[in-house]
Amino acid sequence: MTAAVTLADIRAARKRIEGRVLRSPCPRSIPLSEAVGLDVFCKLDVFQRTGSFKERGACNALMLLDKDQKQRGVVAASAG
């Protein structure tokens, strides 16, 4: 079983990918906020070079590779 992601994990990942992925907007969604009675914000990663949030996770994972793993290379696939 995988450990829960902590706020410290998120902050560390943000620091690792900073400058490597675009900082996309995260506006408040008025319709969603009104529907649930809470402020809802939508991260618009459609503005990433890849058009997807996946660039964030992939970049973070690559930054965590050690020297040996980097030398062996990486194969990645996405279905959408």
mmJSON file of the N, C-alpha and C atoms, coordinates in Angstrom:
{"data_MODEL":{"atom_site":{
"group_PDB":["ATOM","ATOM","ATOM","ATOM","ATOM","ATOM","ATOM","ATOM","ATOM","ATOM","ATOM","ATOM","ATOM","ATOM","ATOM","ATOM","ATOM","ATOM","ATOM","ATOM","ATOM","ATOM","ATOM","ATOM","ATOM","ATOM","ATOM","ATOM","ATOM","ATOM","ATOM","ATOM","ATOM","ATOM","ATOM","ATOM","ATOM","ATOM","ATOM","ATOM","ATOM","ATOM","ATOM","ATOM","ATOM","ATOM","ATOM","ATOM","ATOM","ATOM","ATOM","ATOM","ATOM","ATOM","ATOM","ATOM","ATOM","ATOM","ATOM","ATOM","ATOM","ATOM","ATOM","ATOM","ATOM","ATOM","ATOM","ATOM","ATOM","ATOM","ATOM","ATOM","ATOM","ATOM","ATOM","ATOM","ATOM","ATOM","ATOM","ATOM","ATOM","ATOM","ATOM","ATOM","ATOM","ATOM","ATOM","ATOM","ATOM","ATOM","ATOM","ATOM","ATOM","ATOM","ATOM","ATOM","ATOM","ATOM","ATOM","ATOM","ATOM","ATOM","ATOM","ATOM","ATOM","ATOM","ATOM","ATOM","ATOM","ATOM","ATOM","ATOM","ATOM","ATOM","ATOM","ATOM","ATOM","ATOM","ATOM","ATOM","ATOM","ATOM","ATOM","ATOM","ATOM","ATOM","ATOM","ATOM","ATOM","ATOM","ATOM","ATOM","ATOM","ATOM","ATOM","ATOM","ATOM","ATOM","ATOM","ATOM","ATOM","ATOM","ATOM","ATOM","ATOM","ATOM","ATOM","ATOM","ATOM","ATOM","ATOM","ATOM","ATOM","ATOM","ATOM","ATOM","ATOM","ATOM","ATOM","ATOM","ATOM","ATOM","ATOM","ATOM","ATOM","ATOM","ATOM","ATOM","ATOM","ATOM","ATOM","ATOM","ATOM","ATOM","ATOM","ATOM","ATOM","ATOM","ATOM","ATOM","ATOM","ATOM","ATOM","ATOM","ATOM","ATOM","ATOM","ATOM","ATOM","ATOM","ATOM","ATOM","ATOM","ATOM","ATOM","ATOM","ATOM","ATOM","ATOM","ATOM","ATOM","ATOM","ATOM","ATOM","ATOM","ATOM","ATOM","ATOM","ATOM","ATOM","ATOM","ATOM","ATOM","ATOM","ATOM","ATOM","ATOM","ATOM","ATOM","ATOM","ATOM","ATOM","ATOM","ATOM","ATOM","ATOM","ATOM","ATOM","ATOM","ATOM","ATOM","ATOM","ATOM","ATOM","ATOM","ATOM","ATOM","ATOM","ATOM","ATOM"],
"id":[1,2,3,4,5,6,7,8,9,10,11,12,13,14,15,16,17,18,19,20,21,22,23,24,25,26,27,28,29,30,31,32,33,34,35,36,37,38,39,40,41,42,43,44,45,46,47,48,49,50,51,52,53,54,55,56,57,58,59,60,61,62,63,64,65,66,67,68,69,70,71,72,73,74,75,76,77,78,79,80,81,82,83,84,85,86,87,88,89,90,91,92,93,94,95,96,97,98,99,100,101,102,103,104,105,106,107,108,109,110,111,112,113,114,115,116,117,118,119,120,121,122,123,124,125,126,127,128,129,130,131,132,133,134,135,136,137,138,139,140,141,142,143,144,145,146,147,148,149,150,151,152,153,154,155,156,157,158,159,160,161,162,163,164,165,166,167,168,169,170,171,172,173,174,175,176,177,178,179,180,181,182,183,184,185,186,187,188,189,190,191,192,193,194,195,196,197,198,199,200,201,202,203,204,205,206,207,208,209,210,211,212,213,214,215,216,217,218,219,220,221,222,223,224,225,226,227,228,229,230,231,232,233,234,235,236,237,238,239,240],
"type_symbol":["N","C","C","N","C","C","N","C","C","N","C","C","N","C","C","N","C","C","N","C","C","N","C","C","N","C","C","N","C","C","N","C","C","N","C","C","N","C","C","N","C","C","N","C","C","N","C","C","N","C","C","N","C","C","N","C","C","N","C","C","N","C","C","N","C","C","N","C","C","N","C","C","N","C","C","N","C","C","N","C","C","N","C","C","N","C","C","N","C","C","N","C","C","N","C","C","N","C","C","N","C","C","N","C","C","N","C","C","N","C","C","N","C","C","N","C","C","N","C","C","N","C","C","N","C","C","N","C","C","N","C","C","N","C","C","N","C","C","N","C","C","N","C","C","N","C","C","N","C","C","N","C","C","N","C","C","N","C","C","N","C","C","N","C","C","N","C","C","N","C","C","N","C","C","N","C","C","N","C","C","N","C","C","N","C","C","N","C","C","N","C","C","N","C","C","N","C","C","N","C","C","N","C","C","N","C","C","N","C","C","N","C","C","N","C","C","N","C","C","N","C","C","N","C","C","N","C","C","N","C","C","N","C","C","N","C","C","N","C","C"],
"label_atom_id":["N","CA","C","N","CA","C","N","CA","C","N","CA","C","N","CA","C","N","CA","C","N","CA","C","N","CA","C","N","CA","C","N","CA","C","N","CA","C","N","CA","C","N","CA","C","N","CA","C","N","CA","C","N","CA","C","N","CA","C","N","CA","C","N","CA","C","N","CA","C","N","CA","C","N","CA","C","N","CA","C","N","CA","C","N","CA","C","N","CA","C","N","CA","C","N","CA","C","N","CA","C","N","CA","C","N","CA","C","N","CA","C","N","CA","C","N","CA","C","N","CA","C","N","CA","C","N","CA","C","N","CA","C","N","CA","C","N","CA","C","N","CA","C","N","CA","C","N","CA","C","N","CA","C","N","CA","C","N","CA","C","N","CA","C","N","CA","C","N","CA","C","N","CA","C","N","CA","C","N","CA","C","N","CA","C","N","CA","C","N","CA","C","N","CA","C","N","CA","C","N","CA","C","N","CA","C","N","CA","C","N","CA","C","N","CA","C","N","CA","C","N","CA","C","N","CA","C","N","CA","C","N","CA","C","N","CA","C","N","CA","C","N","CA","C","N","CA","C","N","CA","C","N","CA","C","N","CA","C","N","CA","C","N","CA","C","N","CA","C","N","CA","C","N","CA","C","N","CA","C"],
"label_alt_id":[null,null,null,null,null,null,null,null,null,null,null,null,null,null,null,null,null,null,null,null,null,null,null,null,null,null,null,null,null,null,null,null,null,null,null,null,null,null,null,null,null,null,null,null,null,null,null,null,null,null,null,null,null,null,null,null,null,null,null,null,null,null,null,null,null,null,null,null,null,null,null,null,null,null,null,null,null,null,null,null,null,null,null,null,null,null,null,null,null,null,null,null,null,null,null,null,null,null,null,null,null,null,null,null,null,null,null,null,null,null,null,null,null,null,null,null,null,null,null,null,null,null,null,null,null,null,null,null,null,null,null,null,null,null,null,null,null,null,null,null,null,null,null,null,null,null,null,null,null,null,null,null,null,null,null,null,null,null,null,null,null,null,null,null,null,null,null,null,null,null,null,null,null,null,null,null,null,null,null,null,null,null,null,null,null,null,null,null,null,null,null,null,null,null,null,null,null,null,null,null,null,null,null,null,null,null,null,null,null,null,null,null,null,null,null,null,null,null,null,null,null,null,null,null,null,null,null,null,null,null,null,null,null,null,null,null,null,null,null,null],
"label_comp_id":["MET","MET","MET","THR","THR","THR","ALA","ALA","ALA","ALA","ALA","ALA","VAL","VAL","VAL","THR","THR","THR","LEU","LEU","LEU","ALA","ALA","ALA","ASP","ASP","ASP","ILE","ILE","ILE","ARG","ARG","ARG","ALA","ALA","ALA","ALA","ALA","ALA","ARG","ARG","ARG","LYS","LYS","LYS","ARG","ARG","ARG","ILE","ILE","ILE","GLU","GLU","GLU","GLY","GLY","GLY","ARG","ARG","ARG","VAL","VAL","VAL","LEU","LEU","LEU","ARG","ARG","ARG","SER","SER","SER","PRO","PRO","PRO","CYS","CYS","CYS","PRO","PRO","PRO","ARG","ARG","ARG","SER","SER","SER","ILE","ILE","ILE","PRO","PRO","PRO","LEU","LEU","LEU","SER","SER","SER","GLU","GLU","GLU","ALA","ALA","ALA","VAL","VAL","VAL","GLY","GLY","GLY","LEU","LEU","LEU","ASP","ASP","ASP","VAL","VAL","VAL","PHE","PHE","PHE","CYS","CYS","CYS","LYS","LYS","LYS","LEU","LEU","LEU","ASP","ASP","ASP","VAL","VAL","VAL","PHE","PHE","PHE","GLN","GLN","GLN","ARG","ARG","ARG","THR","THR","THR","GLY","GLY","GLY","SER","SER","SER","PHE","PHE","PHE","LYS","LYS","LYS","GLU","GLU","GLU","ARG","ARG","ARG","GLY","GLY","GLY","ALA","ALA","ALA","CYS","CYS","CYS","ASN","ASN","ASN","ALA","ALA","ALA","LEU","LEU","LEU","MET","MET","MET","LEU","LEU","LEU","LEU","LEU","LEU","ASP","ASP","ASP","LYS","LYS","LYS","ASP","ASP","ASP","GLN","GLN","GLN","LYS","LYS","LYS","GLN","GLN","GLN","ARG","ARG","ARG","GLY","GLY","GLY","VAL","VAL","VAL","VAL","VAL","VAL","ALA","ALA","ALA","ALA","ALA","ALA","SER","SER","SER","ALA","ALA","ALA","GLY","GLY","GLY"],
"label_asym_id":["A","A","A","A","A","A","A","A","A","A","A","A","A","A","A","A","A","A","A","A","A","A","A","A","A","A","A","A","A","A","A","A","A","A","A","A","A","A","A","A","A","A","A","A","A","A","A","A","A","A","A","A","A","A","A","A","A","A","A","A","A","A","A","A","A","A","A","A","A","A","A","A","A","A","A","A","A","A","A","A","A","A","A","A","A","A","A","A","A","A","A","A","A","A","A","A","A","A","A","A","A","A","A","A","A","A","A","A","A","A","A","A","A","A","A","A","A","A","A","A","A","A","A","A","A","A","A","A","A","A","A","A","A","A","A","A","A","A","A","A","A","A","A","A","A","A","A","A","A","A","A","A","A","A","A","A","A","A","A","A","A","A","A","A","A","A","A","A","A","A","A","A","A","A","A","A","A","A","A","A","A","A","A","A","A","A","A","A","A","A","A","A","A","A","A","A","A","A","A","A","A","A","A","A","A","A","A","A","A","A","A","A","A","A","A","A","A","A","A","A","A","A","A","A","A","A","A","A","A","A","A","A","A","A","A","A","A","A","A","A"],
"label_entity_id":["1","1","1","1","1","1","1","1","1","1","1","1","1","1","1","1","1","1","1","1","1","1","1","1","1","1","1","1","1","1","1","1","1","1","1","1","1","1","1","1","1","1","1","1","1","1","1","1","1","1","1","1","1","1","1","1","1","1","1","1","1","1","1","1","1","1","1","1","1","1","1","1","1","1","1","1","1","1","1","1","1","1","1","1","1","1","1","1","1","1","1","1","1","1","1","1","1","1","1","1","1","1","1","1","1","1","1","1","1","1","1","1","1","1","1","1","1","1","1","1","1","1","1","1","1","1","1","1","1","1","1","1","1","1","1","1","1","1","1","1","1","1","1","1","1","1","1","1","1","1","1","1","1","1","1","1","1","1","1","1","1","1","1","1","1","1","1","1","1","1","1","1","1","1","1","1","1","1","1","1","1","1","1","1","1","1","1","1","1","1","1","1","1","1","1","1","1","1","1","1","1","1","1","1","1","1","1","1","1","1","1","1","1","1","1","1","1","1","1","1","1","1","1","1","1","1","1","1","1","1","1","1","1","1","1","1","1","1","1","1"],
"label_seq_id":[1,1,1,2,2,2,3,3,3,4,4,4,5,5,5,6,6,6,7,7,7,8,8,8,9,9,9,10,10,10,11,11,11,12,12,12,13,13,13,14,14,14,15,15,15,16,16,16,17,17,17,18,18,18,19,19,19,20,20,20,21,21,21,22,22,22,23,23,23,24,24,24,25,25,25,26,26,26,27,27,27,28,28,28,29,29,29,30,30,30,31,31,31,32,32,32,33,33,33,34,34,34,35,35,35,36,36,36,37,37,37,38,38,38,39,39,39,40,40,40,41,41,41,42,42,42,43,43,43,44,44,44,45,45,45,46,46,46,47,47,47,48,48,48,49,49,49,50,50,50,51,51,51,52,52,52,53,53,53,54,54,54,55,55,55,56,56,56,57,57,57,58,58,58,59,59,59,60,60,60,61,61,61,62,62,62,63,63,63,64,64,64,65,65,65,66,66,66,67,67,67,68,68,68,69,69,69,70,70,70,71,71,71,72,72,72,73,73,73,74,74,74,75,75,75,76,76,76,77,77,77,78,78,78,79,79,79,80,80,80],
"pdbx_PDB_ins_code":[null,null,null,null,null,null,null,null,null,null,null,null,null,null,null,null,null,null,null,null,null,null,null,null,null,null,null,null,null,null,null,null,null,null,null,null,null,null,null,null,null,null,null,null,null,null,null,null,null,null,null,null,null,null,null,null,null,null,null,null,null,null,null,null,null,null,null,null,null,null,null,null,null,null,null,null,null,null,null,null,null,null,null,null,null,null,null,null,null,null,null,null,null,null,null,null,null,null,null,null,null,null,null,null,null,null,null,null,null,null,null,null,null,null,null,null,null,null,null,null,null,null,null,null,null,null,null,null,null,null,null,null,null,null,null,null,null,null,null,null,null,null,null,null,null,null,null,null,null,null,null,null,null,null,null,null,null,null,null,null,null,null,null,null,null,null,null,null,null,null,null,null,null,null,null,null,null,null,null,null,null,null,null,null,null,null,null,null,null,null,null,null,null,null,null,null,null,null,null,null,null,null,null,null,null,null,null,null,null,null,null,null,null,null,null,null,null,null,null,null,null,null,null,null,null,null,null,null,null,null,null,null,null,null,null,null,null,null,null,null],
"Cartn_x":[0.846,0.0,0.887,0.493,1.256,0.905,1.909,1.684,0.891,0.146,-0.638,0.296,-0.145,0.613,0.402,1.485,1.412,1.577,1.248,1.454,2.94,3.805,5.254,5.662,5.053,5.324,4.942,3.785,3.292,4.21,4.631,5.536,6.885,7.383,8.665,8.548,7.438,7.22,7.13,6.434,6.305,7.678,8.529,9.871,10.689,10.538,11.281,10.896,9.612,9.164,9.119,9.357,9.311,10.277,9.776,10.586,10.657,10.109,10.14,8.773,7.726,6.373,5.789,4.821,4.207,3.356,3.274,2.398,1.035,0.138,-1.168,-2.142,-3.141,-4.112,-5.004,-5.545,-6.424,-7.592,-8.493,-9.586,-10.703,-11.452,-12.632,-13.732,-14.351,-15.473,-16.761,-17.389,-18.628,-19.736,-19.995,-21.083,-20.852,-19.633,-19.355,-19.422,-18.896,-18.933,-20.37,-21.215,-22.622,-23.337,-22.997,-23.658,-23.38,-22.168,-21.807,-21.763,-21.899,-21.893,-20.518,-19.482,-18.092,-17.308,-16.161,-15.312,-14.633,-14.816,-14.185,-13.282,-12.041,-11.069,-10.658,-10.514,-10.161,-8.793,-7.845,-6.5,-6.555,-6.171,-6.298,-4.998,-4.676,-3.465,-3.59,-4.731,-4.879,-3.867,-3.355,-2.371,-0.933,-0.722,0.612,1.001,2.285,2.75,2.087,1.828,1.21,-0.31,-0.872,-2.324,-2.934,-2.118,-2.595,-1.839,-2.443,-1.814,-0.678,-0.637,0.304,1.757,2.022,3.387,3.935,3.08,3.518,4.034,3.229,3.607,4.807,4.844,5.971,7.266,7.225,8.41,8.879,7.954,8.305,8.937,8.352,8.891,10.301,10.522,11.849,12.879,12.467,13.383,13.785,12.991,13.275,14.171,14.451,15.288,16.731,17.352,18.77,19.613,20.922,21.823,21.704,21.66,21.561,20.26,19.171,17.878,17.883,18.485,18.562,19.376,20.463,21.309,20.575,19.686,18.923,17.84,17.405,16.394,14.984,14.049,12.649,11.77,10.758,9.728,8.412,7.661,6.384,5.313,4.096,2.963,1.755,0.906,-0.315,-1.461,-2.575,-3.728,-4.745,-4.369,-5.326,-5.19],
"Cartn_y":[-1.188,0.0,1.247,2.24,3.475,4.43,5.14,6.122,7.311,7.952,9.126,10.268,11.057,12.227,13.334,13.946,15.016,16.379,17.417,18.771,18.997,18.432,18.555,17.892,16.747,16.071,16.967,17.597,18.478,19.679,20.255,21.413,21.029,19.856,19.389,19.157,18.567,18.324,19.65,20.599,21.911,22.538,22.424,22.988,22.282,20.954,20.182,20.568,20.789,21.036,22.52,23.376,24.817,25.2,25.936,26.359,25.329,24.147,23.082,22.866,23.245,23.208,24.606,24.907,26.233,26.384,27.585,27.872,28.243,27.285,27.486,28.158,28.871,29.56,28.587,29.079,28.267,29.149,29.503,30.409,29.725,30.542,30.046,29.762,28.603,28.245,28.7,29.715,30.234,29.184,28.501,27.503,26.358,25.831,24.732,25.209,26.389,26.947,27.131,27.652,27.85,26.513,25.52,24.208,23.491,23.649,22.922,23.806,25.104,26.012,26.217,25.952,26.139,26.743,27.339,27.836,26.655,26.539,25.485,26.161,25.728,26.276,25.185,25.541,24.566,24.908,23.98,24.16,23.937,24.932,24.884,24.399,23.136,22.566,22.31,22.646,22.598,23.549,24.508,25.459,24.943,23.747,23.141,22.822,22.654,22.328,21.061,20.12,18.846,18.922,20.018,20.155,19.334,18.933,18.022,18.23,17.79,17.81,16.79,15.838,14.715,15.169,16.309,16.824,17.064,17.487,17.732,16.455,15.407,14.145,13.499,13.551,12.957,13.688,15.0,15.792,15.494,15.44,15.153,13.767,12.776,11.412,11.356,12.044,12.054,12.725,13.768,14.478,13.619,12.61,11.733,10.543,10.357,9.231,9.421,8.328,8.413,8.249,8.406,8.379,7.072,5.942,4.635,4.509,4.957,4.896,5.776,6.942,7.846,7.227,6.539,5.914,4.795,4.098,3.016,3.56,4.796,5.417,5.203,5.84,5.828,5.572,4.76,4.561,4.996,5.83,6.306,6.229,5.994,5.941,6.584,7.161,7.773,7.41,7.075,6.677,7.801,8.99,10.067,11.184],
"Cartn_z":[0.0,0.0,0.0,-0.742,-0.864,0.271,0.767,1.828,1.277,2.148,1.756,1.35,0.392,-0.046,0.976,1.405,2.397,1.719,2.455,1.945,1.672,2.507,2.29,0.974,0.644,-0.634,-1.805,-1.699,-2.765,-2.934,-1.825,-1.895,-2.497,-2.143,-2.69,-4.196,-4.626,-6.057,-6.81,-6.226,-6.867,-7.078,-6.06,-6.152,-7.244,-7.341,-8.344,-9.773,-10.026,-11.402,-11.764,-10.779,-11.024,-12.145,-13.111,-14.241,-15.358,-15.109,-16.116,-16.763,-16.073,-16.631,-16.487,-17.304,-17.254,-16.0,-15.51,-14.375,-14.954,-14.957,-15.586,-14.617,-15.164,-14.315,-13.543,-12.447,-11.596,-11.123,-12.052,-11.697,-10.908,-10.194,-9.47,-10.486,-10.36,-11.228,-10.554,-11.094,-10.508,-10.534,-11.676,-11.68,-10.694,-10.641,-9.706,-8.259,-8.004,-6.649,-6.177,-7.058,-6.7,-6.519,-7.322,-7.25,-5.934,-5.406,-4.18,-2.936,-3.118,-1.978,-1.362,-2.125,-1.693,-2.848,-2.549,-3.624,-4.306,-5.617,-6.411,-7.439,-7.48,-8.418,-9.396,-10.667,-11.706,-12.292,-12.146,-12.691,-14.195,-14.97,-16.425,-17.081,-16.856,-17.438,-18.928,-19.5,-20.952,-21.603,-20.834,-21.346,-21.255,-20.696,-20.704,-22.143,-22.4,-23.757,-24.279,-23.378,-23.765,-23.766,-23.26,-23.179,-22.065,-21.087,-20.051,-18.744,-17.655,-16.338,-16.25,-17.17,-17.087,-17.114,-17.717,-17.778,-16.37,-15.452,-14.075,-13.416,-13.479,-12.845,-13.502,-14.833,-15.553,-15.226,-15.218,-14.896,-13.474,-12.544,-11.158,-11.04,-11.7,-11.645,-12.231,-13.343,-13.958,-13.059,-12.367,-11.471,-10.27,-9.956,-8.814,-9.174,-10.462,-10.876,-10.412,-9.986,-9.632,-10.901,-10.768,-11.921,-12.701,-12.009,-12.66,-13.452,-12.859,-13.545,-14.792,-14.692,-15.843,-16.973,-16.623,-17.642,-18.374,-17.685,-18.318,-19.241,-19.014,-19.858,-19.341,-20.025,-19.611,-20.83,-20.645,-21.661,-21.032,-21.719,-21.187,-22.267,-21.838,-22.764,-22.106,-22.917,-22.416,-23.351,-22.76,-23.568,-23.731,-23.336,-23.536,-22.576],
"occupancy":[1.0,1.0,1.0,1.0,1.0,1.0,1.0,1.0,1.0,1.0,1.0,1.0,1.0,1.0,1.0,1.0,1.0,1.0,1.0,1.0,1.0,1.0,1.0,1.0,1.0,1.0,1.0,1.0,1.0,1.0,1.0,1.0,1.0,1.0,1.0,1.0,1.0,1.0,1.0,1.0,1.0,1.0,1.0,1.0,1.0,1.0,1.0,1.0,1.0,1.0,1.0,1.0,1.0,1.0,1.0,1.0,1.0,1.0,1.0,1.0,1.0,1.0,1.0,1.0,1.0,1.0,1.0,1.0,1.0,1.0,1.0,1.0,1.0,1.0,1.0,1.0,1.0,1.0,1.0,1.0,1.0,1.0,1.0,1.0,1.0,1.0,1.0,1.0,1.0,1.0,1.0,1.0,1.0,1.0,1.0,1.0,1.0,1.0,1.0,1.0,1.0,1.0,1.0,1.0,1.0,1.0,1.0,1.0,1.0,1.0,1.0,1.0,1.0,1.0,1.0,1.0,1.0,1.0,1.0,1.0,1.0,1.0,1.0,1.0,1.0,1.0,1.0,1.0,1.0,1.0,1.0,1.0,1.0,1.0,1.0,1.0,1.0,1.0,1.0,1.0,1.0,1.0,1.0,1.0,1.0,1.0,1.0,1.0,1.0,1.0,1.0,1.0,1.0,1.0,1.0,1.0,1.0,1.0,1.0,1.0,1.0,1.0,1.0,1.0,1.0,1.0,1.0,1.0,1.0,1.0,1.0,1.0,1.0,1.0,1.0,1.0,1.0,1.0,1.0,1.0,1.0,1.0,1.0,1.0,1.0,1.0,1.0,1.0,1.0,1.0,1.0,1.0,1.0,1.0,1.0,1.0,1.0,1.0,1.0,1.0,1.0,1.0,1.0,1.0,1.0,1.0,1.0,1.0,1.0,1.0,1.0,1.0,1.0,1.0,1.0,1.0,1.0,1.0,1.0,1.0,1.0,1.0,1.0,1.0,1.0,1.0,1.0,1.0,1.0,1.0,1.0,1.0,1.0,1.0,1.0,1.0,1.0,1.0,1.0,1.0],
"B_iso_or_equiv":[0.0,0.0,0.0,0.0,0.0,0.0,0.0,0.0,0.0,0.0,0.0,0.0,0.0,0.0,0.0,0.0,0.0,0.0,0.0,0.0,0.0,0.0,0.0,0.0,0.0,0.0,0.0,0.0,0.0,0.0,0.0,0.0,0.0,0.0,0.0,0.0,0.0,0.0,0.0,0.0,0.0,0.0,0.0,0.0,0.0,0.0,0.0,0.0,0.0,0.0,0.0,0.0,0.0,0.0,0.0,0.0,0.0,0.0,0.0,0.0,0.0,0.0,0.0,0.0,0.0,0.0,0.0,0.0,0.0,0.0,0.0,0.0,0.0,0.0,0.0,0.0,0.0,0.0,0.0,0.0,0.0,0.0,0.0,0.0,0.0,0.0,0.0,0.0,0.0,0.0,0.0,0.0,0.0,0.0,0.0,0.0,0.0,0.0,0.0,0.0,0.0,0.0,0.0,0.0,0.0,0.0,0.0,0.0,0.0,0.0,0.0,0.0,0.0,0.0,0.0,0.0,0.0,0.0,0.0,0.0,0.0,0.0,0.0,0.0,0.0,0.0,0.0,0.0,0.0,0.0,0.0,0.0,0.0,0.0,0.0,0.0,0.0,0.0,0.0,0.0,0.0,0.0,0.0,0.0,0.0,0.0,0.0,0.0,0.0,0.0,0.0,0.0,0.0,0.0,0.0,0.0,0.0,0.0,0.0,0.0,0.0,0.0,0.0,0.0,0.0,0.0,0.0,0.0,0.0,0.0,0.0,0.0,0.0,0.0,0.0,0.0,0.0,0.0,0.0,0.0,0.0,0.0,0.0,0.0,0.0,0.0,0.0,0.0,0.0,0.0,0.0,0.0,0.0,0.0,0.0,0.0,0.0,0.0,0.0,0.0,0.0,0.0,0.0,0.0,0.0,0.0,0.0,0.0,0.0,0.0,0.0,0.0,0.0,0.0,0.0,0.0,0.0,0.0,0.0,0.0,0.0,0.0,0.0,0.0,0.0,0.0,0.0,0.0,0.0,0.0,0.0,0.0,0.0,0.0,0.0,0.0,0.0,0.0,0.0,0.0],
"pdbx_formal_charge":[null,null,null,null,null,null,null,null,null,null,null,null,null,null,null,null,null,null,null,null,null,null,null,null,null,null,null,null,null,null,null,null,null,null,null,null,null,null,null,null,null,null,null,null,null,null,null,null,null,null,null,null,null,null,null,null,null,null,null,null,null,null,null,null,null,null,null,null,null,null,null,null,null,null,null,null,null,null,null,null,null,null,null,null,null,null,null,null,null,null,null,null,null,null,null,null,null,null,null,null,null,null,null,null,null,null,null,null,null,null,null,null,null,null,null,null,null,null,null,null,null,null,null,null,null,null,null,null,null,null,null,null,null,null,null,null,null,null,null,null,null,null,null,null,null,null,null,null,null,null,null,null,null,null,null,null,null,null,null,null,null,null,null,null,null,null,null,null,null,null,null,null,null,null,null,null,null,null,null,null,null,null,null,null,null,null,null,null,null,null,null,null,null,null,null,null,null,null,null,null,null,null,null,null,null,null,null,null,null,null,null,null,null,null,null,null,null,null,null,null,null,null,null,null,null,null,null,null,null,null,null,null,null,null,null,null,null,null,null,null],
"auth_seq_id":[1,1,1,2,2,2,3,3,3,4,4,4,5,5,5,6,6,6,7,7,7,8,8,8,9,9,9,10,10,10,11,11,11,12,12,12,13,13,13,14,14,14,15,15,15,16,16,16,17,17,17,18,18,18,19,19,19,20,20,20,21,21,21,22,22,22,23,23,23,24,24,24,25,25,25,26,26,26,27,27,27,28,28,28,29,29,29,30,30,30,31,31,31,32,32,32,33,33,33,34,34,34,35,35,35,36,36,36,37,37,37,38,38,38,39,39,39,40,40,40,41,41,41,42,42,42,43,43,43,44,44,44,45,45,45,46,46,46,47,47,47,48,48,48,49,49,49,50,50,50,51,51,51,52,52,52,53,53,53,54,54,54,55,55,55,56,56,56,57,57,57,58,58,58,59,59,59,60,60,60,61,61,61,62,62,62,63,63,63,64,64,64,65,65,65,66,66,66,67,67,67,68,68,68,69,69,69,70,70,70,71,71,71,72,72,72,73,73,73,74,74,74,75,75,75,76,76,76,77,77,77,78,78,78,79,79,79,80,80,80],
"auth_comp_id":["MET","MET","MET","THR","THR","THR","ALA","ALA","ALA","ALA","ALA","ALA","VAL","VAL","VAL","THR","THR","THR","LEU","LEU","LEU","ALA","ALA","ALA","ASP","ASP","ASP","ILE","ILE","ILE","ARG","ARG","ARG","ALA","ALA","ALA","ALA","ALA","ALA","ARG","ARG","ARG","LYS","LYS","LYS","ARG","ARG","ARG","ILE","ILE","ILE","GLU","GLU","GLU","GLY","GLY","GLY","ARG","ARG","ARG","VAL","VAL","VAL","LEU","LEU","LEU","ARG","ARG","ARG","SER","SER","SER","PRO","PRO","PRO","CYS","CYS","CYS","PRO","PRO","PRO","ARG","ARG","ARG","SER","SER","SER","ILE","ILE","ILE","PRO","PRO","PRO","LEU","LEU","LEU","SER","SER","SER","GLU","GLU","GLU","ALA","ALA","ALA","VAL","VAL","VAL","GLY","GLY","GLY","LEU","LEU","LEU","ASP","ASP","ASP","VAL","VAL","VAL","PHE","PHE","PHE","CYS","CYS","CYS","LYS","LYS","LYS","LEU","LEU","LEU","ASP","ASP","ASP","VAL","VAL","VAL","PHE","PHE","PHE","GLN","GLN","GLN","ARG","ARG","ARG","THR","THR","THR","GLY","GLY","GLY","SER","SER","SER","PHE","PHE","PHE","LYS","LYS","LYS","GLU","GLU","GLU","ARG","ARG","ARG","GLY","GLY","GLY","ALA","ALA","ALA","CYS","CYS","CYS","ASN","ASN","ASN","ALA","ALA","ALA","LEU","LEU","LEU","MET","MET","MET","LEU","LEU","LEU","LEU","LEU","LEU","ASP","ASP","ASP","LYS","LYS","LYS","ASP","ASP","ASP","GLN","GLN","GLN","LYS","LYS","LYS","GLN","GLN","GLN","ARG","ARG","ARG","GLY","GLY","GLY","VAL","VAL","VAL","VAL","VAL","VAL","ALA","ALA","ALA","ALA","ALA","ALA","SER","SER","SER","ALA","ALA","ALA","GLY","GLY","GLY"],
"auth_asym_id":["A","A","A","A","A","A","A","A","A","A","A","A","A","A","A","A","A","A","A","A","A","A","A","A","A","A","A","A","A","A","A","A","A","A","A","A","A","A","A","A","A","A","A","A","A","A","A","A","A","A","A","A","A","A","A","A","A","A","A","A","A","A","A","A","A","A","A","A","A","A","A","A","A","A","A","A","A","A","A","A","A","A","A","A","A","A","A","A","A","A","A","A","A","A","A","A","A","A","A","A","A","A","A","A","A","A","A","A","A","A","A","A","A","A","A","A","A","A","A","A","A","A","A","A","A","A","A","A","A","A","A","A","A","A","A","A","A","A","A","A","A","A","A","A","A","A","A","A","A","A","A","A","A","A","A","A","A","A","A","A","A","A","A","A","A","A","A","A","A","A","A","A","A","A","A","A","A","A","A","A","A","A","A","A","A","A","A","A","A","A","A","A","A","A","A","A","A","A","A","A","A","A","A","A","A","A","A","A","A","A","A","A","A","A","A","A","A","A","A","A","A","A","A","A","A","A","A","A","A","A","A","A","A","A","A","A","A","A","A","A"],
"auth_atom_id":["N","CA","C","N","CA","C","N","CA","C","N","CA","C","N","CA","C","N","CA","C","N","CA","C","N","CA","C","N","CA","C","N","CA","C","N","CA","C","N","CA","C","N","CA","C","N","CA","C","N","CA","C","N","CA","C","N","CA","C","N","CA","C","N","CA","C","N","CA","C","N","CA","C","N","CA","C","N","CA","C","N","CA","C","N","CA","C","N","CA","C","N","CA","C","N","CA","C","N","CA","C","N","CA","C","N","CA","C","N","CA","C","N","CA","C","N","CA","C","N","CA","C","N","CA","C","N","CA","C","N","CA","C","N","CA","C","N","CA","C","N","CA","C","N","CA","C","N","CA","C","N","CA","C","N","CA","C","N","CA","C","N","CA","C","N","CA","C","N","CA","C","N","CA","C","N","CA","C","N","CA","C","N","CA","C","N","CA","C","N","CA","C","N","CA","C","N","CA","C","N","CA","C","N","CA","C","N","CA","C","N","CA","C","N","CA","C","N","CA","C","N","CA","C","N","CA","C","N","CA","C","N","CA","C","N","CA","C","N","CA","C","N","CA","C","N","CA","C","N","CA","C","N","CA","C","N","CA","C","N","CA","C","N","CA","C","N","CA","C","N","CA","C","N","CA","C","N","CA","C"],
"pdbx_PDB_model_num":[1,1,1,1,1,1,1,1,1,1,1,1,1,1,1,1,1,1,1,1,1,1,1,1,1,1,1,1,1,1,1,1,1,1,1,1,1,1,1,1,1,1,1,1,1,1,1,1,1,1,1,1,1,1,1,1,1,1,1,1,1,1,1,1,1,1,1,1,1,1,1,1,1,1,1,1,1,1,1,1,1,1,1,1,1,1,1,1,1,1,1,1,1,1,1,1,1,1,1,1,1,1,1,1,1,1,1,1,1,1,1,1,1,1,1,1,1,1,1,1,1,1,1,1,1,1,1,1,1,1,1,1,1,1,1,1,1,1,1,1,1,1,1,1,1,1,1,1,1,1,1,1,1,1,1,1,1,1,1,1,1,1,1,1,1,1,1,1,1,1,1,1,1,1,1,1,1,1,1,1,1,1,1,1,1,1,1,1,1,1,1,1,1,1,1,1,1,1,1,1,1,1,1,1,1,1,1,1,1,1,1,1,1,1,1,1,1,1,1,1,1,1,1,1,1,1,1,1,1,1,1,1,1,1,1,1,1,1,1,1]
}}}
